[in-house]
Every structure is written in structure tokens, then in C-alpha cells.
Amino acid sequence: MQKSNNDVTFILIVEDSEDNREILRYILRSIGYGVLEAANGEQAVELCRNRRPDLILMDLSMPVLDGYGAARLIREIDGGAVPIIAISAHATIAHRAKAAAVGFNDYLTKPIDFAQLETVLHRYLSAAQAT
């Protein structure tokens, strides 16, 4: 598995909604991150086989392969090395627990609070850079 370019921090957006990907792409690029994109979990798993993003933002409800299944497969590939943040409209404790059980590191609800997103990015990317 190839690590992303050390000069740029790459975040993989996994989201079936083009509008949501566009908003996240704009926000992330505007604060200096490189962006990789996948429209479903299957694409995300394939991308992670070939390249290691620094962090993954993943929707839970997607066609082809949902976020839960994709996270399980990515964890088999990376052994838990890459932080995966769930992004979902589901705000229940049950959804959060299921996400944690398959390997998500954190959970953000839609609509995304961009200050909260920046806090989460800083938390996980700073921890990764410190190791």
C-alpha cells in the first residue's frame, strides 16, 4: 500500500451524493488538504488498496457497499492505521455503536458542522503526525 505524498495531507471523501462531495471537497481544499473521492464503499476499498489516505470521511448509507462494510474491509487492509470518520444523517446511539464496532474512529452527523469537522480533522491528523 502506497502512502500519500508527504507534502500534502490527503483526505478520502466517500459519499454517494455528488453535492455533498462537492461541498466537502471545497471546504477541505480551501483549508489546504488534498482530496481523494469515492462514490461508494467499493470504490473506497479499491482506492485504499492502492493508496493510503491520511484520513477517511465516509458516509454510512451508500449503494454497492455501505460505509459499515467498507470500513470493515479497509480495516483488513490497513490494520486500523488510517482514521475513519463516519458521516451520517443517523444520530442514534445504535448507529454510533455499530460504526464504532466496525472500526470507525469518530462520528459526525449531517448536516456537517464545519467547526466540528475542523476539530475532528485536527485531532486525528495531529495525532498521526505525532507518531
C-alpha positions in Angstrom: 0.0 0.0 0.0 1.5 3.3 -1.1 1.4 6.2 1.4 0.1 9.5 0.0 2.6 12.3 -0.8 4.2 13.5 2.4 4.0 17.1 1.4 0.2 17.1 1.2 -2.3 15.5 3.7 -4.9 13.6 1.7 -8.4 13.0 2.9 -10.6 10.5 1.1 -14.3 11.6 0.9 -16.6 8.6 0.5 -20.1 9.9 -0.3 -22.6 8.9 -2.9 -24.1 12.4 -3.2 -22.1 14.5 -5.7 -23.4 17.7 -4.0 -22.1 16.5 -0.6 -18.8 15.5 -2.1 -18.5 18.9 -3.8 -19.1 20.8 -0.5 -16.6 18.7 1.4 -14.1 19.0 -1.5 -14.4 22.8 -1.5 -14.0 23.0 2.3 -11.1 20.6 2.6 -9.2 22.1 -0.3 -9.7 25.6 1.0 -8.0 24.7 4.2 -5.1 23.1 2.5 -5.9 19.4 2.2 -5.6 17.2 -0.8 -8.8 15.3 -1.7 -9.4 11.8 -3.0 -13.0 10.8 -3.8 -15.1 7.7 -4.0 -18.9 7.5 -4.7 -19.4 4.2 -2.8 -17.7 1.9 -0.4 -16.4 -0.5 -3.1 -14.5 2.4 -4.8 -13.2 3.4 -1.4 -11.8 -0.1 -0.6 -10.2 -0.3 -4.0 -8.6 3.2 -3.6 -7.3 2.2 -0.1 -5.7 -1.0 -1.6 -3.6 1.2 -3.9 -3.0 4.3 -1.9 -3.2 5.2 1.8 -5.1 8.4 2.5 -4.3 10.2 5.8 -7.9 10.2 6.9 -11.3 9.0 5.5 -14.6 10.8 5.8 -17.3 8.1 5.0 -21.0 8.2 4.6 -22.7 5.2 6.1 -25.6 4.8 3.6 -24.4 4.2 0.1 -25.2 1.9 -2.8 -23.0 -1.0 -3.9 -21.2 -1.3 -0.5 -22.3 0.8 2.5 -19.9 2.5 4.9 -20.0 -0.2 7.5 -18.9 -2.9 5.0 -16.3 -0.6 3.5 -14.8 0.2 6.9 -14.5 -3.5 7.8 -12.7 -4.2 4.6 -10.4 -1.1 4.9 -9.5 -2.2 8.4 -8.4 -5.6 7.0 -6.1 -3.7 4.6 -4.7 -1.1 6.9 -4.9 -2.7 10.3 -6.5 0.4 11.8 -3.8 2.8 10.8 -6.0 5.3 9.0 -8.6 7.3 10.9 -12.1 6.7 9.5 -14.8 9.3 10.4 -18.4 8.3 9.9 -20.7 11.0 8.3 -24.4 10.2 8.6 -27.8 11.7 9.0 -28.5 9.0 11.6 -27.8 10.4 15.0 -28.8 7.4 17.2 -26.7 5.7 19.8 -27.3 2.4 17.9 -25.8 3.8 14.7 -22.8 5.2 16.6 -22.2 1.9 18.4 -22.4 -0.1 15.1 -19.9 2.4 13.5 -17.5 2.0 16.4 -17.8 -1.8 16.3 -16.7 -2.0 12.7 -13.7 0.4 13.1 -14.8 4.0 12.7 -12.8 6.3 14.9 -15.4 9.1 15.2 -18.9 10.1 14.1 -20.2 13.3 12.6 -23.9 13.9 11.9 -25.3 15.7 8.8 -25.6 18.5 8.2 -21.9 18.8 8.9 -20.9 21.4 11.5 -17.7 22.7 9.8 -16.2 23.9 13.1 -16.7 20.4 14.5 -15.3 18.9 11.3 -12.1 21.0 11.6 -11.8 20.0 15.3 -12.0 16.3 14.3 -9.6 16.7 11.5 -7.1 18.4 13.7 -7.5 15.8 16.5 -6.8 12.8 14.2 -4.3 14.3 11.8 -2.2 15.9 14.6 -2.2 12.5 16.4 -1.0 10.8 13.2 1.8 13.4 12.7 3.0 13.0 16.3 3.6 9.3 15.8 
